[in-house]
Amino acid sequence: MKRNLRINEVMILLSCSRSTIYRLVADGEIVAFKNRGNLLITIESLELYRDRQILKFQEENGLESVSGCSRTCQGDLINK
């Protein structure tokens, strides 16, 4: 399974811009590192970011669960 993603792949997964990804990295929201000049982002940090965003949404909207996914939802973002 692929454990690290390039910026372009993360942009597609999160449906956001390159600058947003860099901001999330700078803010410590997702974990990234450089390998041979390529910025790579760990799948684990994206899963944690997703879980935090789900919880935030649920708390802001008074919901316990969205689409059956709860805090214990630990599915992989990418199955490769």
ZIGI-V77400 format. One record per residue. OMEGA is omega in whole degrees, -180 to 180 (NA if undefined). Layout:
omega = [OMEGA | OMEGA]
This chain:
omega = [178 | -175 | -179 | -178 | 174 | -178 | -178 | 179 | 179 | 177 | 180 | -179 | -177 | -178 | 179 | -174 | 177 | -179 | 177 | 178 | 179 | 178 | 178 | 177 | -179 | -180 | -180 | 180 | 176 | -176 | 179 | 176 | 179 | 176 | -178 | 177 | 179 | 175 | -180 | -179 | -177 | 177 | -178 | -179 | 177 | 178 | 178 | 178 | 178 | -180 | 178 | 180 | 177 | 179 | 179 | 179 | -179 | -180 | -179 | -176 | 177 | -179 | 176 | -177 | 177 | 179 | 177 | -180 | 180 | 180 | -178 | 179 | -176 | -179 | 178 | 175 | -179 | 178 | -180 | NA]
